[in-house]
Amino acid sequence: MSRYVNYLIVLCLLGLGCHPKRQQFDKHDWYGLEVTASAYNSLSYQTDNTPSITAWGDTLMPGMKCIAISRDLLALGFHHNMMVRLDTFSDTFYVKDKMHRRWKNRIDIYMGKDVQKARDWGKRKLQICYAVKRDSLSKN
């Protein structure tokens, strides 16, 4: 594991970068991961004929803080409405969509209908923290 990922996990645990509230932090374990991040918009030429409807059936609206994940991340515990922190943003994002099966270890950041903003973002490696809810039977 890279030194940067270790640093990001420490920030998550200390509450300096990867959790929105202490109360939520107590109910989740946070993990760090490096992914390839790109951006997408809710436009039919980028998705399908229902560009504002996600794979899980949510309706996207500009301004929402959400991401789409590659389906291989489901095996790591990612799920619908999971909290995710991205190292270049101060906000918490939520998993609302799934990407095509061809993508691996990847997220798409939702940028409403602002195509230029998505193009300017491009594609880059990014460190993320994701929250996995602790087992309700566990006292930890």
Backbone as a printed PyTorch tensor [residue, N CA C, xyz], in Angstrom:
tensor([[[  0.8480,  -1.1740,   0.0000],
         [  0.0000,   0.0000,   0.0000],
         [  0.8930,   1.2360,   0.0000]],

        [[  0.5610,   2.2090,  -0.7900],
         [  1.3970,   3.4010,  -0.8950],
         [  1.3280,   4.2420,   0.3730]],

        [[  2.3440,   5.0320,   0.5780],
         [  2.4090,   5.9200,   1.7310],
         [  1.2240,   6.8950,   1.7200]],

        [[  0.8240,   7.3570,   0.5200],
         [ -0.2880,   8.3020,   0.4230],
         [ -1.6000,   7.6610,   0.8650]],

        [[ -1.8490,   6.4130,   0.4810],
         [ -3.0700,   5.7200,   0.8910],
         [ -3.0800,   5.5590,   2.4040]],

        [[ -1.9400,   5.1980,   3.0000],
         [ -1.8610,   5.1020,   4.4590],
         [ -2.1870,   6.4310,   5.1190]],

        [[ -1.6680,   7.5170,   4.5740],
         [ -1.9420,   8.8630,   5.0900],
         [ -3.4390,   9.1740,   5.0030]],

        [[ -4.0650,   8.8350,   3.8760],
         [ -5.4870,   9.0890,   3.6860],
         [ -6.3210,   8.3010,   4.6870]],

        [[ -5.9480,   7.0540,   4.9460],
         [ -6.6800,   6.2440,   5.9200],
         [ -6.5540,   6.8430,   7.3150]],

        [[ -5.3680,   7.3230,   7.6720],
         [ -5.1890,   7.9770,   8.9690],
         [ -6.0880,   9.2030,   9.0680]],

        [[ -6.1470,  10.0030,   8.0080],
         [ -7.0450,  11.1650,   8.0170],
         [ -8.4900,  10.7340,   8.2000]],

        [[ -8.8720,   9.6450,   7.5460],
         [-10.2290,   9.1290,   7.7110],
         [-10.4930,   8.7920,   9.1710]],

        [[ -9.5690,   8.0680,   9.7660],
         [ -9.7570,   7.6300,  11.1420],
         [ -9.7470,   8.7860,  12.1280]],

        [[ -8.9570,   9.8000,  11.8620],
         [ -8.9040,  10.9630,  12.7420],
         [-10.0670,  11.9230,  12.5100]],

        [[-10.7700,  11.7070,  11.4280],
         [-11.8950,  12.5780,  11.1540],
         [-11.5120,  13.8580,  10.4610]],

        [[-10.3520,  13.8950,   9.8280],
         [ -9.8960,  15.1270,   9.1980],
         [-10.2080,  15.1980,   7.7140]],

        [[-10.6430,  14.1160,   7.1220],
         [-10.8750,  14.1900,   5.6960],
         [-11.9950,  13.3350,   5.1860]],

        [[-12.3790,  12.3100,   5.9040],
         [-13.2610,  11.3390,   5.2890],
         [-14.4980,  10.9950,   6.0930]],

        [[-14.9680,  11.8610,   6.9160],
         [-16.2730,  11.6040,   7.5080],
         [-16.9890,  12.9120,   7.7660]],

        [[-18.2860,  12.9360,   7.4850],
         [-19.0330,  14.1710,   7.6340],
         [-19.3850,  14.5170,   9.0730]],

        [[-19.6680,  13.5140,   9.9210],
         [-20.0310,  13.7760,  11.2960],
         [-19.4900,  12.6610,  12.1780]],

        [[-19.1410,  12.9760,  13.3890],
         [-18.6080,  11.9720,  14.3120],
         [-19.6170,  10.8470,  14.5270]],

        [[-20.8800,  11.1670,  14.6480],
         [-21.9160,  10.1670,  14.8930],
         [-21.9170,   9.1180,  13.7730]],

        [[-21.8440,   9.5570,  12.5410],
         [-21.8080,   8.6210,  11.4300],
         [-20.5040,   7.8430,  11.4260]],

        [[-19.4260,   8.4810,  11.8000],
         [-18.1150,   7.8400,  11.8260],
         [-18.1250,   6.6530,  12.7820]],

        [[-18.8050,   6.7850,  13.9340],
         [-18.8600,   5.7270,  14.9260],
         [-19.5780,   4.4910,  14.4100]],

        [[-20.4050,   4.6260,  13.4050],
         [-21.1820,   3.5110,  12.8820],
         [-20.5570,   2.8620,  11.6550]],

        [[-19.4380,   3.3930,  11.1910],
         [-18.8200,   2.9160,   9.9600],
         [-17.3260,   2.6900,  10.1350]],

        [[-16.7990,   1.7510,   9.3600],
         [-15.3640,   1.6110,   9.2010],
         [-15.0280,   2.2610,   7.8720]],

        [[-13.9530,   3.0360,   7.8490],
         [-13.5660,   3.7470,   6.6320],
         [-12.3320,   3.1010,   6.0200]],

        [[-12.3350,   2.9680,   4.7070],
         [-11.2440,   2.3450,   3.9700],
         [-10.7810,   3.2800,   2.8640]],

        [[ -9.4970,   3.2100,   2.5370],
         [ -8.9500,   4.0110,   1.4550],
         [ -8.7140,   3.1630,   0.2170]],

        [[ -8.8090,   3.7980,  -0.9520],
         [ -8.6370,   3.0900,  -2.2150],
         [ -8.2330,   4.0900,  -3.2880]],

        [[ -7.3150,   3.6870,  -4.1490],
         [ -6.9830,   4.5080,  -5.3100],
         [ -7.7980,   4.0140,  -6.4980]],

        [[ -8.4730,   4.9290,  -7.1760],
         [ -9.2900,   4.5950,  -8.3400],
         [ -8.9800,   5.5660,  -9.4750]],

        [[ -9.4280,   5.2100, -10.6520],
         [ -9.4170,   6.1500, -11.7700],
         [-10.7600,   6.8710, -11.7420]],

        [[-10.7240,   8.1880, -11.7630],
         [-11.9440,   8.9860, -11.6890],
         [-12.1250,   9.7920, -12.9640]],

        [[-13.3190,   9.7200, -13.5050],
         [-13.7100,  10.5550, -14.6390],
         [-15.0070,  11.2490, -14.2410]],

        [[-15.5910,  11.9790, -15.1580],
         [-16.8160,  12.7210, -14.8470],
         [-17.8740,  12.4040, -15.8940]],

        [[-19.1340,  12.5610, -15.4900],
         [-20.2080,  12.3610, -16.4550],
         [-21.3450,  13.3360, -16.2040]],

        [[-22.2030,  13.4480, -17.1850],
         [-23.3430,  14.3540, -17.1360],
         [-24.6270,  13.5690, -17.3910]],

        [[-25.7550,  14.1550, -17.0270],
         [-27.0440,  13.5110, -17.2970],
         [-27.5780,  14.0110, -18.6390]],

        [[-26.9240,  13.5280, -19.6960],
         [-27.2900,  13.8650, -21.0660],
         [-27.4230,  12.5650, -21.8520]],

        [[-28.4260,  12.4870, -22.7050],
         [-28.7200,  11.2210, -23.3790],
         [-27.5710,  10.7060, -24.2300]],

        [[-26.7790,  11.5770, -24.8330],
         [-25.6900,  11.0770, -25.6630],
         [-24.5520,  10.4810, -24.8270]],

        [[-24.5340,  10.7340, -23.5110],
         [-23.5220,  10.1400, -22.6400],
         [-24.0260,   8.8710, -21.9450]],

        [[-25.3330,   8.6930, -21.8890],
         [-25.8870,   7.5500, -21.1640],
         [-26.8600,   6.7820, -22.0640]],

        [[-28.1440,   7.0590, -21.9070],
         [-29.1740,   6.4330, -22.7270],
         [-30.3400,   7.3980, -22.8590]],

        [[-31.5140,   6.8920, -23.2200],
         [-32.6500,   7.8050, -23.4280],
         [-33.3210,   8.2430, -22.1240]],

        [[-32.8260,   7.7820, -20.9800],
         [-33.2930,   8.2600, -19.6760],
         [-32.0700,   8.7070, -18.8620]],

        [[-31.4340,   9.7840, -19.2730],
         [-30.1390,  10.1560, -18.6870],
         [-30.1720,  10.5600, -17.2160]],

        [[-31.3310,  10.9060, -16.6900],
         [-31.4040,  11.3200, -15.2890],
         [-31.7780,  10.1840, -14.3540]],

        [[-32.0140,   8.9920, -14.8910],
         [-32.3640,   7.8370, -14.0710],
         [-31.1360,   6.9290, -13.9710]],

        [[-30.7400,   6.6070, -12.7430],
         [-29.5470,   5.7860, -12.5270],
         [-29.8810,   4.3000, -12.6150]],

        [[-28.8360,   3.4890, -12.5760],
         [-29.0100,   2.0350, -12.6140],
         [-29.7900,   1.5240, -11.4010]],

        [[-29.7410,   2.2540, -10.2950],
         [-30.5120,   1.8700,  -9.1120],
         [-31.8680,   2.5600,  -9.0640]],

        [[-32.2030,   3.3460, -10.0700],
         [-33.5230,   3.9760, -10.1500],
         [-33.6340,   5.3520,  -9.5330]],

        [[-32.5310,   5.9260,  -9.0610],
         [-32.5620,   7.2880,  -8.5210],
         [-32.6970,   8.2900,  -9.6650]],

        [[-33.2490,   9.4540,  -9.3660],
         [-33.3260,  10.5350, -10.3360],
         [-32.2310,  11.5490, -10.0150]],

        [[-31.3360,  11.7630, -10.9740],
         [-30.2470,  12.7200, -10.8010],
         [-30.7200,  14.1290, -11.1260]],

        [[-30.2340,  15.0860, -10.3490],
         [-30.5020,  16.4900, -10.6040],
         [-29.1950,  17.2580, -10.4330]],

        [[-28.9390,  18.2600, -11.2740],
         [-27.7130,  19.0520, -11.1270],
         [-27.5510,  19.5340,  -9.6880]],

        [[-26.3250,  19.4730,  -9.2070],
         [-26.0200,  19.8910,  -7.8440],
         [-25.9050,  18.7320,  -6.8700]],

        [[-26.4000,  17.5580,  -7.2610],
         [-26.2880,  16.3930,  -6.3820],
         [-24.8310,  15.9640,  -6.2910]],

        [[-24.4230,  15.5280,  -5.1360],
         [-23.0630,  15.0340,  -4.8940],
         [-23.1180,  13.5150,  -4.9500]],

        [[-22.9520,  12.9750,  -6.1470],
         [-23.0240,  11.5270,  -6.2890],
         [-22.0310,  11.0270,  -7.3230]],

        [[-21.7930,   9.7270,  -7.2500],
         [-20.8640,   9.0810,  -8.1610],
         [-21.4910,   7.8030,  -8.7070]],

        [[-20.9370,   7.3660,  -9.8220],
         [-21.2150,   6.0320, -10.3630],
         [-19.9620,   5.2110, -10.1030]],

        [[-20.1270,   3.9260,  -9.8460],
         [-18.9820,   3.0590,  -9.5650],
         [-18.8970,   1.9430, -10.5960]],

        [[-17.6790,   1.4810, -10.8340],
         [-17.5240,   0.2900, -11.6680],
         [-18.0440,  -0.8970, -10.8480]],

        [[-18.5960,  -1.8650, -11.5280],
         [-19.2750,  -2.9630, -10.8370],
         [-18.3400,  -3.8560, -10.0400]],

        [[-17.0570,  -3.8660, -10.3500],
         [-16.1190,  -4.6710,  -9.5670],
         [-15.9870,  -4.1490,  -8.1350]],

        [[-16.3160,  -2.8680,  -7.8990],
         [-16.2280,  -2.3010,  -6.5510],
         [-17.3250,  -2.8360,  -5.6310]],

        [[-18.3630,  -3.4160,  -6.2010],
         [-19.4150,  -4.0220,  -5.3780],
         [-18.8350,  -5.1290,  -4.5000]],

        [[-17.8520,  -5.8620,  -5.0140],
         [-17.2170,  -6.9420,  -4.2520],
         [-16.4280,  -6.4190,  -3.0500]],

        [[-16.0590,  -5.1370,  -3.0540],
         [-15.3360,  -4.5360,  -1.9220],
         [-16.2870,  -4.0110,  -0.8500]],

        [[-17.5760,  -4.1350,  -1.1000],
         [-18.5580,  -3.6480,  -0.1260],
         [-19.2670,  -2.3750,  -0.5430]],

        [[-18.9540,  -1.8370,  -1.7220],
         [-19.6790,  -0.6650,  -2.2030],
         [-21.1350,  -1.0530,  -2.4480]],

        [[-22.0360,  -0.1070,  -2.1960],
         [-23.4580,  -0.3620,  -2.4060],
         [-24.1850,   0.9570,  -2.6420]],

        [[-25.4290,   0.8470,  -3.0200],
         [-26.2800,   2.0130,  -3.2750],
         [-26.3300,   2.9080,  -2.0330]],

        [[-26.1560,   4.1890,  -2.2310],
         [-26.2000,   5.2280,  -1.1910],
         [-25.0270,   5.1930,  -0.2120]],

        [[-23.9710,   4.4630,  -0.5250],
         [-22.7860,   4.4430,   0.3300],
         [-22.1250,   5.8230,   0.3380]],

        [[-21.5970,   6.2190,   1.5020],
         [-20.8680,   7.4760,   1.6180],
         [-19.4490,   7.2960,   1.1080]],

        [[-18.9810,   8.2660,   0.3070],
         [-17.6320,   8.2280,  -0.2450],
         [-17.0450,   9.6350,  -0.1610]],

        [[-15.7840,   9.7190,   0.2540],
         [-15.0750,  10.9950,   0.2570],
         [-13.9900,  10.9290,  -0.7970]],

        [[-13.8520,  11.9850,  -1.5790],
         [-12.8530,  12.0730,  -2.6370],
         [-11.7910,  13.0600,  -2.1920]],

        [[-10.5230,  12.7400,  -2.4260],
         [ -9.4510,  13.5480,  -1.8340],
         [ -9.3440,  14.9730,  -2.3580]],

        [[-10.0130,  15.3120,  -3.4250],
         [ -9.9360,  16.6900,  -3.9280],
         [-11.2020,  17.4940,  -3.6480]],

        [[-12.1680,  16.9000,  -2.9630],
         [-13.4310,  17.5670,  -2.6440],
         [-13.6540,  17.5440,  -1.1320]],

        [[-14.2800,  18.5900,  -0.6100],
         [-14.5750,  18.6170,   0.8190],
         [-15.9280,  17.9820,   1.1400]],

        [[-16.7560,  17.7190,   0.1330],
         [-18.0850,  17.1710,   0.3510],
         [-18.0830,  15.6460,   0.4110]],

        [[-19.1280,  15.1050,   1.0100],
         [-19.3780,  13.6700,   0.9680],
         [-20.2110,  13.3840,  -0.2700]],

        [[-19.8360,  12.3570,  -1.0090],
         [-20.5800,  11.9300,  -2.1830],
         [-21.2870,  10.6250,  -1.8520]],

        [[-22.3240,  10.3130,  -2.6110],
         [-23.0840,   9.0850,  -2.4030],
         [-23.1010,   8.2670,  -3.6850]],

        [[-22.9680,   6.9630,  -3.5390],
         [-23.0120,   6.0530,  -4.6770],
         [-24.4700,   5.9490,  -5.1290]],

        [[-24.7340,   6.4480,  -6.3290],
         [-26.1020,   6.4470,  -6.8630],
         [-26.2300,   5.7070,  -8.1850]],

        [[-25.1020,   5.3440,  -8.8080],
         [-25.1790,   4.7680, -10.1470],
         [-24.0840,   3.7300, -10.3260]],

        [[-24.3020,   2.8410, -11.2930],
         [-23.3050,   1.8260, -11.6470],
         [-22.8720,   2.0610, -13.0870]],

        [[-21.5950,   1.8070, -13.3280],
         [-21.0350,   1.9790, -14.6620],
         [-21.1620,   0.6740, -15.4570]],

        [[-20.8700,   0.7590, -16.7410],
         [-20.8760,  -0.4180, -17.6050],
         [-19.8650,  -1.4360, -17.0780]],

        [[-20.1430,  -2.7050, -17.2910],
         [-19.2840,  -3.7910, -16.7920],
         [-17.8430,  -3.7430, -17.3190]],

        [[-17.6180,  -3.0630, -18.4180],
         [-16.2560,  -3.0400, -18.9830],
         [-15.2670,  -2.2550, -18.1180]],

        [[-15.7530,  -1.3610, -17.2520],
         [-14.8660,  -0.5410, -16.4350],
         [-14.4820,  -1.2680, -15.1600]],

        [[-13.2320,  -1.0880, -14.7410],
         [-12.7040,  -1.7130, -13.5220],
         [-12.0110,  -0.6570, -12.6740]],

        [[-12.2040,  -0.7580, -11.3520],
         [-11.5570,   0.1310, -10.3850],
         [-11.7080,   1.6010, -10.7840]],

        [[-12.9370,   1.9780, -10.9990],
         [-13.2030,   3.2980, -11.5540],
         [-14.4670,   3.9120, -10.9480]],

        [[-14.4620,   5.2460, -10.8620],
         [-15.6700,   5.9840, -10.4910],
         [-15.9090,   7.0820, -11.5220]],

        [[-17.1530,   7.4890, -11.6320],
         [-17.5560,   8.6320, -12.4420],
         [-18.2030,   9.6350, -11.5020]],

        [[-17.7400,  10.8520, -11.5210],
         [-18.2890,  11.9090, -10.6700],
         [-19.3780,  12.6320, -11.4500]],

        [[-20.5530,  12.7350, -10.8510],
         [-21.6830,  13.3840, -11.5140],
         [-21.5060,  14.9010, -11.4930]],

        [[-21.5920,  15.5130, -12.6720],
         [-21.4220,  16.9660, -12.7980],
         [-22.6120,  17.6160, -13.4870]],

        [[-23.8050,  17.1300, -13.1650],
         [-25.0260,  17.7330, -13.6940],
         [-25.0510,  17.7580, -15.2050]],

        [[-25.3320,  18.9150, -15.7710],
         [-25.3740,  19.0670, -17.2250],
         [-24.2100,  19.9120, -17.7390]],

        [[-23.2550,  20.1920, -16.8620],
         [-22.1160,  21.0430, -17.2020],
         [-21.0290,  20.2270, -17.9120]],

        [[-21.1580,  20.0960, -19.2170],
         [-20.2420,  19.2920, -20.0200],
         [-18.8200,  19.8380, -19.9560]],

        [[-18.6590,  21.1470, -19.9790],
         [-17.3170,  21.7300, -19.9320],
         [-16.6130,  21.4050, -18.6200]],

        [[-17.3390,  21.4540, -17.5220],
         [-16.7640,  21.1070, -16.2240],
         [-16.2970,  19.6480, -16.2280]],

        [[-17.0910,  18.7660, -16.7960],
         [-16.7180,  17.3470, -16.8830],
         [-15.4950,  17.1650, -17.7720]],

        [[-15.4450,  17.8670, -18.8870],
         [-14.2780,  17.7740, -19.7750],
         [-13.0260,  18.3140, -19.1030]],

        [[-13.1770,  19.4270, -18.3820],
         [-12.0440,  20.0050, -17.6740],
         [-11.5160,  19.0460, -16.6060]],

        [[-12.4100,  18.3050, -15.9600],
         [-11.9980,  17.3170, -14.9630],
         [-11.1700,  16.2240, -15.6310]],

        [[-11.6530,  15.7310, -16.7630],
         [-10.9290,  14.7110, -17.5040],
         [-10.9410,  13.3710, -16.8020]],

        [[ -9.7820,  12.7260, -16.7720],
         [ -9.6150,  11.4270, -16.1250],
         [ -8.3320,  11.4970, -15.3250]],

        [[ -8.3780,  11.0480, -14.0870],
         [ -7.1920,  11.0800, -13.2370],
         [ -7.2870,  10.0300, -12.1350]],

        [[ -6.1410,   9.7090, -11.5850],
         [ -6.0870,   8.8240, -10.4140],
         [ -6.4870,   9.6430,  -9.1980]],

        [[ -7.2170,   9.0100,  -8.3030],
         [ -7.7710,   9.7190,  -7.1680],
         [ -7.8290,   8.7830,  -5.9660]],

        [[ -7.5470,   9.3140,  -4.7920],
         [ -7.6970,   8.5600,  -3.5540],
         [ -9.0960,   8.8190,  -3.0150]],

        [[ -9.7630,   7.7490,  -2.6160],
         [-11.0890,   7.9020,  -2.0200],
         [-11.1250,   7.1760,  -0.6830]],

        [[-12.0400,   7.5840,   0.1700],
         [-12.3780,   6.8540,   1.3900],
         [-13.8240,   6.4480,   1.2610]],

        [[-14.1120,   5.2100,   1.6420],
         [-15.4970,   4.7600,   1.5900],
         [-15.8760,   4.1410,   2.9250]],

        [[-17.1340,   4.3140,   3.2890],
         [-17.6380,   3.8850,   4.5940],
         [-18.3930,   2.5750,   4.4570]],

        [[-17.9960,   1.6050,   5.2760],
         [-18.7210,   0.3440,   5.3460],
         [-19.3450,   0.2730,   6.7270]],

        [[-20.6530,   0.1160,   6.7610],
         [-21.3590,   0.0760,   8.0420],
         [-20.8910,  -1.1230,   8.8540]],

        [[-20.6090,  -0.8640,  10.1090],
         [-20.1600,  -1.9410,  11.0050],
         [-21.2910,  -2.9210,  11.2250]],

        [[-20.9140,  -4.1600,  11.4730],
         [-21.8760,  -5.2170,  11.7570],
         [-22.6680,  -4.8210,  12.9970]],

        [[-23.9720,  -4.9020,  12.9110],
         [-24.8160,  -4.4710,  14.0300],
         [-24.6260,  -5.3560,  15.2670]],

        [[-24.0730,  -6.5470,  15.1000],
         [-23.8320,  -7.4320,  16.2390],
         [-22.5020,  -7.1490,  16.9060]],

        [[-21.6410,  -6.4190,  16.2170],
         [-20.3160,  -6.1160,  16.7480],
         [-20.3760,  -4.9440,  17.7130]],

        [[-19.6120,  -5.0130,  18.7750],
         [-19.5470,  -3.9120,  19.7490],
         [-18.4800,  -2.9000,  19.3750]],

        [[-17.6600,  -3.2070,  18.3410],
         [-16.5560,  -2.3150,  17.9580],
         [-17.0260,  -1.1460,  17.1770]]])
